[in-house]
Amino acid sequence: MSIGILTSGGDCPGLNAVIRGAVLKGTQIYGQEFVGFRDGWRGVVDGDIVTLERKDIQGIAKQGGTILGTSRTNPFEGEGGAERIKENMDRLGVDSLIAIGGEGTLAAAKRLTDAGIKIVGVPKTVDNDLSATDYTFGFDTAVQIATDAMDRLRTTGDSHGRCMVAEVMGRHVGWIALHSGMAAGAHAILIPEQKTSIDQIVAWVTSVRDRGRAPLVVVAEGFHLDSMDDAHSERGLDAFGRPRLGGIGELIAPIIEERTGMETRATTLGHIQRGGTPTAFDRVLATRYGMAAVDMIMHSRWGRMVALSGTTITHVALEDALGKLNTVPQSRYDEAAILFG
């Protein structure tokens, strides 16, 4: 029997390092065989696999994306479902699964585990929004990419005397905005956890302008003004029924320009934050996660997820991982707010 690996949901740097860590430890220490399911849950539903041997994972830890492909397929829609997945696994000789993904992926893994399928989870989200682990791989890389982009925005903003608005990822939480904004010296950081008025944003921008500087405003995609009921979304729903966010930067930029008279430009970093080479931190964390996931399988710890506690790799129940979001605490925001304006 083989161990199956899938990467589901949005891609991010570090996925290949998880695969490499799992396959290396599983083959060298436990003598296990591995297969990869192509394109996330879609491959599990369709029974689409590729063998994963040592030669297949050589040198992939430094590569972004995922060699297995990914999708936002809901395994319970269409021809999917627990019975279909069980049949495919039996037919393919796959005994258990390592599901690498974020909130949607792990919620599906929990539901399938409850139906009797042997699954362990590996947390993947650039947003760093899972409360059961201190860090998720991909976050450090996203922060570094966003910081580099903002450093460039600041130089062009300074050259033209413009206000620059940088929109970064962050559906429910503002960790990327907070970390990259602080690192880049942003003059305002707008996150989902903190409703903020346009008057306050304008006041920060005006203060910076009056000091002869070009303001930099960082906004998470899930941020909404205190006058808005929901986050800005114009692109419908994804496969799990969640709004596709994006565009809040373009929404507030013209308001800032109108209210301050200062030329204002918005840049949405979008998928740039998820692509490219992972940082050293993310490569190491992802590799350790992959190795720990294999240990969990060998000890039959089904329905659990690997996690980082301090510097120690541990594991938690999937229901605990999905219980609540890892939001930015008020103290961290207040710390950053000292730098605003």
Secondary structure, DSSP 8 states (H G I E B T S, - for coil): -EEEEEE-SS--TTHHHHHHHHHHHHHHTS--EEEEETTTHHHHHHT-EEEE-GGGSTT-TT--S-TT------TTSTT-SHHHHHHHHHHHTEEEEEEEESHHHHHHHHHHHHTT--EEEEEB-TT--BTTSS--BTHHHHHHHHHHHHHHHHHHHHHHT-EEEEEE--SS--HHHHHHHHHHT-SEEE-TTS-B-HHHHHHHHHHHHHTT---EEEEETT--BTT-SS--EEEEE-TTS-EEE--HHHHHHHHHHHHH---EEEEE-GGGGG-S---HHHHHHHHHHHHHHHHHHHTT-TTEEEEEETTEEEEEEHHHHTSSB----HHHHHHHHTT--
